[in-house]
């Protein structure tokens, strides 16, 4: 079994962020709490090449928090964790504090 996945070309491996079900004080949050479809970038591919052979790097880097589309991506299970593999152009943006 693989222990590490290195994406090819312009692919990005993302671990989705699940919102907490209760606060630090122990208050249970309702399921209707609005949440963003976001995730943390775990690994990125090397990027693409254009027609002239110039390198086009991936627009995100490992550790970035990104906004993901509601649908799409390929679900990947490594060990006990679930990840999703997206193309660079499918990622909607990066989230900053």
WOVENWO-V241674 format. One record per helix or strand of 3 or more residues. SS is the DSSP state (H for helix, E for strand). FROM is the first residue (numbers start at 1). LEN is the number of residues. If there is no record, write none. Layout:
SS_FROM_LEN / SS_FROM_LEN
This chain:
E_11_6 / E_38_7 / E_65_3 / E_74_5 / E_81_7 / H_88_3 / E_93_3
